Amino acid sequence: MDNQEKRFINQIRSIKKWDSELQKVGITNQPSYGSCLTETDLQEIFSHPKRNIME
């Protein structure tokens, strides 16, 4: 996994964190796209042999 991929994953993790923090205080806007991706999804995306999502 290269640095760009690591940054992308970390950004999604922080989006998920903020979504859950907002929900705790009762702000339940539409969740961002990041919150519907699980850790497993992230691993599968970046370990897939034909990964060209960053290009």
N, CA, C and O atoms as a GROMACS GRO file, in nm:
protein
  220
    1MET      N    1   0.084  -0.119   0.000
    1MET     CA    2   0.000   0.000   0.000
    1MET      C    3   0.089   0.125   0.000
    1MET      O    4   0.177   0.138   0.084
    2ASP      N    5   0.066   0.215  -0.093
    2ASP     CA    6   0.152   0.333  -0.098
    2ASP      C    7   0.095   0.445  -0.010
    2ASP      O    8  -0.012   0.431   0.050
    3ASN      N    9   0.168   0.557  -0.003
    3ASN     CA   10   0.131   0.666   0.087
    3ASN      C   11  -0.004   0.728   0.050
    3ASN      O   12  -0.081   0.767   0.138
    4GLN      N   13  -0.031   0.736  -0.079
    4GLN     CA   14  -0.158   0.794  -0.121
    4GLN      C   15  -0.275   0.710  -0.072
    4GLN      O   16  -0.378   0.763  -0.029
    5GLU      N   17  -0.259   0.579  -0.080
    5GLU     CA   18  -0.364   0.489  -0.032
    5GLU      C   19  -0.381   0.500   0.119
    5GLU      O   20  -0.493   0.500   0.170
    6LYS      N   21  -0.269   0.509   0.191
    6LYS     CA   22  -0.277   0.522   0.337
    6LYS      C   23  -0.348   0.651   0.375
    6LYS      O   24  -0.430   0.652   0.467
    7ARG      N   25  -0.317   0.760   0.306
    7ARG     CA   26  -0.384   0.887   0.334
    7ARG      C   27  -0.534   0.876   0.310
    7ARG      O   28  -0.615   0.927   0.388
    8PHE      N   29  -0.571   0.810   0.200
    8PHE     CA   30  -0.712   0.793   0.165
    8PHE      C   31  -0.785   0.715   0.274
    8PHE      O   32  -0.894   0.754   0.315
    9ILE      N   33  -0.725   0.606   0.319
    9ILE     CA   34  -0.786   0.525   0.424
    9ILE      C   35  -0.799   0.606   0.553
    9ILE      O   36  -0.902   0.600   0.620
   10ASN      N   37  -0.696   0.681   0.588
   10ASN     CA   38  -0.702   0.761   0.710
   10ASN      C   39  -0.810   0.868   0.702
   10ASN      O   40  -0.876   0.898   0.801
   11GLN      N   41  -0.828   0.926   0.583
   11GLN     CA   42  -0.934   1.026   0.566
   11GLN      C   43  -1.071   0.962   0.587
   11GLN      O   44  -1.158   1.021   0.652
   12ILE      N   45  -1.090   0.843   0.533
   12ILE     CA   46  -1.220   0.775   0.551
   12ILE      C   47  -1.242   0.742   0.698
   12ILE      O   48  -1.353   0.756   0.749
   13ARG      N   49  -1.136   0.697   0.767
   13ARG     CA   50  -1.150   0.667   0.910
   13ARG      C   51  -1.190   0.792   0.988
   13ARG      O   52  -1.274   0.784   1.078
   14SER      N   53  -1.130   0.906   0.955
   14SER     CA   54  -1.166   1.026   1.030
   14SER      C   55  -1.308   1.072   0.997
   14SER      O   56  -1.378   1.124   1.084
   15ILE      N   57  -1.352   1.054   0.874
   15ILE     CA   58  -1.490   1.086   0.837
   15ILE      C   59  -1.586   0.999   0.918
   15ILE      O   60  -1.686   1.048   0.971
   16LYS      N   61  -1.554   0.870   0.928
   16LYS     CA   62  -1.640   0.778   1.005
   16LYS      C   63  -1.647   0.822   1.151
   16LYS      O   64  -1.752   0.817   1.214
   17LYS      N   65  -1.533   0.863   1.204
   17LYS     CA   66  -1.526   0.905   1.344
   17LYS      C   67  -1.615   1.028   1.368
   17LYS      O   68  -1.691   1.033   1.464
   18TRP      N   69  -1.605   1.126   1.278
   18TRP     CA   70  -1.687   1.246   1.294
   18TRP      C   71  -1.835   1.215   1.279
   18TRP      O   72  -1.916   1.271   1.352
   19ASP      N   73  -1.871   1.128   1.187
   19ASP     CA   74  -2.012   1.090   1.172
   19ASP      C   75  -2.066   1.033   1.302
   19ASP      O   76  -2.176   1.068   1.345
   20SER      N   77  -1.988   0.944   1.367
   20SER     CA   78  -2.039   0.883   1.489
   20SER      C   79  -2.045   0.986   1.602
   20SER      O   80  -2.136   0.980   1.685
   21GLU      N   81  -1.948   1.079   1.608
   21GLU     CA   82  -1.951   1.184   1.711
   21GLU      C   83  -2.074   1.272   1.694
   21GLU      O   84  -2.139   1.307   1.792
   22LEU      N   85  -2.105   1.308   1.570
   22LEU     CA   86  -2.222   1.393   1.544
   22LEU      C   87  -2.352   1.322   1.582
   22LEU      O   88  -2.444   1.384   1.634
   23GLN      N   89  -2.358   1.192   1.555
   23GLN     CA   90  -2.478   1.117   1.589
   23GLN      C   91  -2.498   1.108   1.741
   23GLN      O   92  -2.611   1.105   1.789
   24LYS      N   93  -2.387   1.104   1.816
   24LYS     CA   94  -2.397   1.098   1.963
   24LYS      C   95  -2.466   1.222   2.019
   24LYS      O   96  -2.538   1.213   2.118
   25VAL      N   97  -2.444   1.337   1.955
   25VAL     CA   98  -2.505   1.460   2.007
   25VAL      C   99  -2.635   1.492   1.933
   25VAL      O  100  -2.689   1.602   1.946
   26GLY      N  101  -2.685   1.397   1.856
   26GLY     CA  102  -2.817   1.412   1.798
   26GLY      C  103  -2.820   1.476   1.661
   26GLY      O  104  -2.928   1.505   1.609
   27ILE      N  105  -2.705   1.498   1.602
   27ILE     CA  106  -2.705   1.552   1.466
   27ILE      C  107  -2.700   1.434   1.370
   27ILE      O  108  -2.594   1.373   1.351
   28THR      N  109  -2.811   1.403   1.311
   28THR     CA  110  -2.816   1.285   1.226
   28THR      C  111  -2.846   1.327   1.083
   28THR      O  112  -2.943   1.281   1.022
   29ASN      N  113  -2.762   1.412   1.030
   29ASN     CA  114  -2.770   1.442   0.887
   29ASN      C  115  -2.740   1.316   0.811
   29ASN      O  116  -2.703   1.214   0.869
   30GLN      N  117  -2.756   1.322   0.682
   30GLN     CA  118  -2.718   1.206   0.603
   30GLN      C  119  -2.573   1.173   0.632
   30GLN      O  120  -2.488   1.262   0.630
   31PRO      N  121  -2.544   1.047   0.660
   31PRO     CA  122  -2.405   1.010   0.684
   31PRO      C  123  -2.322   1.030   0.558
   31PRO      O  124  -2.373   1.016   0.446
   32SER      N  125  -2.197   1.062   0.576
   32SER     CA  126  -2.111   1.081   0.460
   32SER      C  127  -2.080   0.945   0.396
   32SER      O  128  -2.106   0.840   0.455
   33TYR      N  129  -2.026   0.949   0.278
   33TYR     CA  130  -1.997   0.825   0.206
   33TYR      C  131  -1.901   0.737   0.285
   33TYR      O  132  -1.911   0.614   0.279
   34GLY      N  133  -1.809   0.798   0.357
   34GLY     CA  134  -1.710   0.721   0.430
   34GLY      C  135  -1.769   0.631   0.536
   34GLY      O  136  -1.714   0.525   0.565
   35SER      N  137  -1.881   0.672   0.593
   35SER     CA  138  -1.933   0.594   0.705
   35SER      C  139  -1.995   0.463   0.662
   35SER      O  140  -2.018   0.376   0.746
   36CYS      N  141  -2.022   0.446   0.534
   36CYS     CA  142  -2.081   0.318   0.493
   36CYS      C  143  -1.973   0.218   0.453
   36CYS      O  144  -2.003   0.103   0.422
   37LEU      N  145  -1.847   0.260   0.455
   37LEU     CA  146  -1.737   0.167   0.425
   37LEU      C  147  -1.683   0.109   0.555
   37LEU      O  148  -1.650   0.183   0.648
   38THR      N  149  -1.674  -0.021   0.562
   38THR     CA  150  -1.616  -0.084   0.681
   38THR      C  151  -1.465  -0.101   0.661
   38THR      O  152  -1.413  -0.083   0.551
   39GLU      N  153  -1.397  -0.136   0.768
   39GLU     CA  154  -1.253  -0.163   0.759
   39GLU      C  155  -1.227  -0.276   0.658
   39GLU      O  156  -1.129  -0.272   0.582
   40THR      N  157  -1.315  -0.376   0.658
   40THR     CA  158  -1.300  -0.487   0.563
   40THR      C  159  -1.311  -0.437   0.420
   40THR      O  160  -1.235  -0.479   0.332
   41ASP      N  161  -1.407  -0.347   0.397
   41ASP     CA  162  -1.422  -0.289   0.263
   41ASP      C  163  -1.293  -0.221   0.219
   41ASP      O  164  -1.247  -0.237   0.106
   42LEU      N  165  -1.235  -0.144   0.311
   42LEU     CA  166  -1.112  -0.072   0.277
   42LEU      C  167  -1.000  -0.168   0.241
   42LEU      O  168  -0.927  -0.148   0.144
   43GLN      N  169  -0.988  -0.275   0.320
   43GLN     CA  170  -0.882  -0.373   0.292
   43GLN      C  171  -0.904  -0.438   0.156
   43GLN      O  172  -0.810  -0.459   0.081
   44GLU      N  173  -1.029  -0.471   0.125
   44GLU     CA  174  -1.058  -0.535  -0.003
   44GLU      C  175  -1.032  -0.441  -0.120
   44GLU      O  176  -0.980  -0.483  -0.223
   45ILE      N  177  -1.069  -0.314  -0.103
   45ILE     CA  178  -1.048  -0.217  -0.210
   45ILE      C  179  -0.900  -0.210  -0.246
   45ILE      O  180  -0.862  -0.212  -0.363
   46PHE      N  181  -0.815  -0.202  -0.142
   46PHE     CA  182  -0.674  -0.178  -0.168
   46PHE      C  183  -0.593  -0.305  -0.190
   46PHE      O  184  -0.477  -0.298  -0.229
   47SER      N  185  -0.653  -0.421  -0.164
   47SER     CA  186  -0.577  -0.543  -0.190
   47SER      C  187  -0.620  -0.608  -0.321
   47SER      O  188  -0.563  -0.708  -0.363
   48HIS      N  189  -0.720  -0.550  -0.385
   48HIS     CA  190  -0.770  -0.607  -0.510
   48HIS      C  191  -0.662  -0.596  -0.618
   48HIS      O  192  -0.599  -0.491  -0.631
   49PRO      N  193  -0.639  -0.701  -0.694
   49PRO     CA  194  -0.532  -0.702  -0.793
   49PRO      C  195  -0.548  -0.595  -0.903
   49PRO      O  196  -0.449  -0.547  -0.958
   50LYS      N  197  -0.671  -0.560  -0.933
   50LYS     CA  198  -0.692  -0.461  -1.039
   50LYS      C  199  -0.728  -0.325  -0.981
   50LYS      O  200  -0.822  -0.260  -1.029
   51ARG      N  201  -0.656  -0.283  -0.880
   51ARG     CA  202  -0.695  -0.158  -0.819
   51ARG      C  203  -0.649  -0.040  -0.904
   51ARG      O  204  -0.529  -0.016  -0.921
   52ASN      N  205  -0.743   0.030  -0.956
   52ASN     CA  206  -0.712   0.150  -1.033
   52ASN      C  207  -0.802   0.263  -0.989
   52ASN      O  208  -0.823   0.358  -1.064
   53ILE      N  209  -0.857   0.253  -0.868
   53ILE     CA  210  -0.951   0.355  -0.823
   53ILE      C  211  -0.883   0.489  -0.800
   53ILE      O  212  -0.950   0.593  -0.797
   54MET      N  213  -0.752   0.488  -0.782
   54MET     CA  214  -0.684   0.615  -0.754
   54MET      C  215  -0.633   0.681  -0.883
   54MET      O  216  -0.576   0.790  -0.878
   55GLU      N  217  -0.652   0.617  -0.995
   55GLU     CA  218  -0.597   0.671  -1.118
   55GLU      C  219  -0.698   0.755  -1.194
   55GLU      O  220  -0.666   0.807  -1.301
   0.00000   0.00000   0.00000
